[in-house]
């Protein structure tokens, strides 16, 4: 779990690289696919805090494609986050 405080302090140790996670890596864990170009607007600790406050994009997407049709607000939606595996 990435929290606002730990994200802002870059306090996550990654054993695979034997070092701390960068803010870009924390954002990737939350489902962001691109690097942010906000370097002149917000600081690295602020971006880490944003990543800590965020909900994972794939999680929100999976919830919404089930929730909206169940509530009768839309027709069935494709789940672009689901991995389709054929069983033989």
C-alpha positions in Angstrom: 0.0 0.0 0.0 1.3 3.4 -1.0 0.4 6.0 1.5 0.5 9.8 1.1 3.2 10.2 3.8 5.4 7.4 2.6 4.9 8.4 -1.1 6.0 11.9 -0.3 9.0 10.8 1.6 9.9 8.2 -1.1 10.0 5.7 1.7 9.5 2.5 -0.3 12.4 0.1 -0.6 12.3 -2.2 -3.6 14.3 -5.4 -3.1 14.5 -6.1 -6.8 16.7 -3.0 -7.4 18.0 -2.8 -3.8 16.9 0.8 -3.6 14.1 3.3 -3.1 11.2 3.5 -5.6 11.2 6.7 -7.7 8.0 8.7 -8.0 7.7 7.5 -11.6 7.8 3.8 -10.4 5.2 4.6 -7.7 2.9 6.1 -10.4 3.4 3.0 -12.6 2.3 0.8 -9.7 -0.9 2.9 -9.5 -1.6 2.2 -13.2 -0.2 5.4 -14.9 1.4 4.5 -18.1 3.3 7.7 -19.0 5.9 9.8 -17.3 4.5 13.1 -16.0 5.7 16.3 -17.4 4.8 18.3 -14.3 8.3 18.8 -13.1 8.1 22.6 -13.3 4.7 22.6 -11.6 5.0 20.2 -8.6 7.9 18.8 -6.7 8.9 15.1 -6.6 7.6 14.8 -3.0 4.3 16.2 -4.0 4.0 13.8 -6.9 4.8 11.0 -4.4 2.0 12.2 -2.2 -0.4 12.2 -5.1 0.6 8.6 -5.9 0.0 7.8 -2.3 -3.5 9.3 -2.3 -4.5 7.8 -5.6 -6.6 4.7 -6.3 -5.2 2.3 -8.8 -6.5 3.1 -12.3 -7.0 -0.6 -13.3 -9.0 -1.1 -10.0 -11.3 1.9 -10.7 -11.8 0.7 -14.3 -12.7 -2.8 -13.3 -15.2 -1.5 -10.7 -16.9 0.9 -13.1 -17.4 -1.5 -15.9 -19.3 -3.7 -13.5 -21.0 -1.0 -11.5 -22.5 1.2 -14.2 -24.4 -1.6 -16.1 -25.5 -3.1 -12.8 -27.0 0.3 -11.8 -28.8 0.5 -15.2 -26.8 3.5 -16.3 -25.2 2.0 -19.4 -25.3 -1.0 -21.6 -22.6 -3.7 -20.8 -19.1 -2.3 -21.1 -15.9 -4.1 -22.3 -13.4 -4.7 -19.5 -10.2 -3.5 -21.1 -8.2 -4.3 -18.0 -9.2 -8.0 -18.0 -6.7 -10.4 -19.3 -8.4 -12.9 -21.5 -6.9 -16.4 -21.3 -8.1 -19.2 -23.4 -8.5 -22.5 -21.6 -7.8 -25.5 -23.8 
